[in-house]
Amino acid sequence: MDNNYQEMFDALDVCYDKALVMPCLVLIYTIIDSISWLAYGACEQSSKKRFILWVEKYYLGRLEGSCDSIDLYAARCSILHGLSWESNLTKDGKAKRLFYAIGRNGKKPGELDTRIWSQDQVASMQIDSMISSLKLAMACFFEDAKKDDVLSQRLENTDGQIVGMIRLED
């Protein structure tokens, strides 16, 4: 992985250790935005479509929680554009609002969902799961790039923003 992504993950780890929820979320969604641009920027102009494509291919299958790609995209919009939990998609009922849990108290994300609203309105996510799943998704993405000539060429065409491997914590 190039230094830019490694620094983003280092910053994410520091924010997590200090229980800085909003900075963690900003970094998570920014990393996904950036990597989805690397993956699909040359062939897909819509940031929403790029985000959803990358999340569905690499991230969702590794992520614990009861959300889907449109829920994550809505959360991305609300966090990056307003530091809030509401976006146009959530207001229109097209996506769930996400609650975020930080820490390791043993509760699973699904146990947190029904405290206030029904599960069709909200979902909860464990930030540590989001981070570890993102690290794994990134590693898989770069492994795919080694085997996929089209993807490898897309990465080469990003003007020096080529990334390699990331270290995965045990």
VMD Tcl script that draws the C-alpha trace (Angstrom):
set ca {
  {0.00 0.00 0.00}
  {1.32 3.42 -0.74}
  {2.11 5.81 2.10}
  {-1.13 7.77 1.68}
  {-3.35 4.79 2.44}
  {-1.04 3.51 5.16}
  {-1.19 6.93 6.82}
  {-5.00 6.90 6.58}
  {-5.12 3.53 8.33}
  {-2.57 4.66 10.93}
  {-4.73 7.72 11.63}
  {-7.81 5.52 11.77}
  {-6.15 3.29 14.38}
  {-5.21 6.34 16.49}
  {-8.75 7.72 16.27}
  {-10.21 4.36 17.24}
  {-7.84 4.01 20.21}
  {-9.01 7.43 21.43}
  {-12.69 6.60 20.79}
  {-12.99 9.47 18.30}
  {-16.11 8.26 16.51}
  {-16.64 11.00 13.92}
  {-13.01 11.11 12.74}
  {-13.08 7.30 12.45}
  {-16.18 7.47 10.27}
  {-14.82 10.29 8.12}
  {-11.66 8.28 7.49}
  {-13.54 5.03 6.77}
  {-15.86 6.63 4.22}
  {-13.05 8.69 2.67}
  {-10.92 5.58 2.20}
  {-13.82 3.77 0.53}
  {-14.52 6.79 -1.70}
  {-10.89 7.01 -2.71}
  {-10.37 3.32 -3.39}
  {-13.62 3.10 -5.33}
  {-12.38 5.96 -7.51}
  {-9.13 4.05 -8.10}
  {-11.10 0.94 -8.99}
  {-13.79 2.47 -11.20}
  {-12.99 6.15 -11.82}
  {-11.95 5.60 -15.41}
  {-15.15 3.77 -16.33}
  {-17.81 5.16 -13.97}
  {-18.38 8.88 -13.43}
  {-20.97 8.57 -10.66}
  {-19.36 8.50 -7.23}
  {-22.48 6.78 -5.91}
  {-22.21 3.96 -8.45}
  {-18.44 3.60 -7.86}
  {-18.95 3.46 -4.09}
  {-21.72 0.88 -4.34}
  {-19.80 -1.28 -6.84}
  {-16.71 -1.42 -4.63}
  {-18.65 -1.95 -1.40}
  {-20.66 -4.80 -2.91}
  {-17.64 -6.49 -4.43}
  {-15.14 -6.13 -1.60}
  {-16.61 -4.83 1.65}
  {-20.13 -6.05 2.43}
  {-19.26 -9.74 2.53}
  {-16.70 -9.09 5.26}
  {-18.75 -6.64 7.29}
  {-20.88 -7.53 10.31}
  {-24.19 -5.72 10.57}
  {-27.59 -5.45 8.95}
  {-26.94 -2.83 6.33}
  {-26.57 -2.94 2.57}
  {-24.57 -0.88 0.09}
  {-27.19 1.89 -0.23}
  {-27.31 2.22 3.56}
  {-23.53 2.63 3.62}
  {-23.66 5.13 0.76}
  {-26.33 7.15 2.59}
  {-24.20 7.04 5.74}
  {-21.19 8.18 3.71}
  {-23.18 11.15 2.43}
  {-24.48 12.11 5.85}
  {-21.06 11.82 7.54}
  {-18.92 13.45 4.84}
  {-21.35 16.24 3.93}
  {-22.97 17.04 7.25}
  {-21.28 15.15 10.08}
  {-24.74 13.83 10.82}
  {-26.75 10.65 10.52}
  {-29.32 11.85 8.03}
  {-29.01 12.11 4.24}
  {-31.55 12.61 1.48}
  {-31.71 8.83 1.07}
  {-32.58 8.29 4.73}
  {-35.09 11.17 4.74}
  {-36.81 9.63 1.72}
  {-36.91 6.19 3.36}
  {-34.58 4.67 0.75}
  {-31.84 3.81 3.24}
  {-31.45 3.01 6.91}
  {-29.90 5.42 9.38}
  {-26.77 3.90 10.89}
  {-25.87 3.96 14.57}
  {-22.24 3.33 15.42}
  {-20.85 1.49 18.40}
  {-17.27 1.87 19.50}
  {-15.54 -0.45 21.93}
  {-15.60 -4.15 22.51}
  {-18.36 -4.81 25.03}
  {-19.32 -8.16 23.50}
  {-22.62 -7.00 22.03}
  {-23.24 -7.84 18.42}
  {-24.47 -5.04 16.12}
  {-27.90 -6.67 15.74}
  {-28.47 -6.48 19.49}
  {-28.31 -2.70 19.34}
  {-30.77 -2.12 16.48}
  {-34.15 -2.18 18.22}
  {-33.59 0.16 21.15}
  {-35.34 3.11 19.50}
  {-36.54 2.25 15.98}
  {-37.40 -0.88 14.07}
  {-34.75 -2.68 12.06}
  {-36.18 -1.45 8.76}
  {-35.37 2.15 9.81}
  {-31.96 1.78 11.45}
  {-28.95 -0.49 11.60}
  {-26.00 -0.43 13.92}
  {-22.39 -0.96 13.08}
  {-19.39 -1.76 15.25}
  {-16.60 0.59 14.23}
  {-13.91 -1.98 14.96}
  {-15.65 -4.39 12.57}
  {-15.88 -1.65 9.94}
  {-12.13 -1.02 10.24}
  {-11.01 -4.66 10.20}
  {-13.38 -5.44 7.32}
  {-12.06 -2.47 5.37}
  {-8.46 -3.61 5.84}
  {-9.37 -7.07 4.55}
  {-11.36 -5.63 1.64}
  {-8.43 -3.43 0.64}
  {-6.04 -6.39 0.76}
  {-8.39 -8.42 -1.46}
  {-8.77 -5.52 -3.88}
  {-5.00 -5.23 -4.34}
  {-4.65 -9.00 -4.68}
  {-7.29 -8.87 -7.43}
  {-5.37 -6.08 -9.14}
  {-2.32 -8.33 -9.39}
  {-4.38 -10.92 -11.29}
  {-6.64 -8.65 -13.33}
  {-5.00 -6.85 -16.25}
  {-7.87 -4.36 -16.66}
  {-7.87 -3.41 -12.98}
  {-4.09 -3.29 -12.91}
  {-4.14 -0.94 -15.91}
  {-6.72 1.28 -14.17}
  {-4.40 1.58 -11.18}
  {-1.45 2.38 -13.42}
  {-3.48 5.16 -15.05}
  {-4.04 7.02 -11.77}
  {-0.95 9.19 -12.14}
  {1.33 7.84 -9.46}
  {-1.38 6.91 -6.99}
  {-0.55 3.24 -7.22}
  {-0.97 1.34 -4.00}
  {0.33 -2.03 -2.91}
  {-0.27 -4.14 0.16}
  {-1.33 -3.13 3.64}
  {-0.23 -4.81 6.83}
  {-3.01 -6.66 8.60}
  {-2.96 -6.67 12.38}
  {-3.46 -10.01 14.11}
}
mol new
graphics top color blue
foreach p $ca { graphics top sphere $p radius 0.5 }
foreach p [lrange $ca 0 end-1] q [lrange $ca 1 end] { graphics top cylinder $p $q radius 0.2 }
display resetview
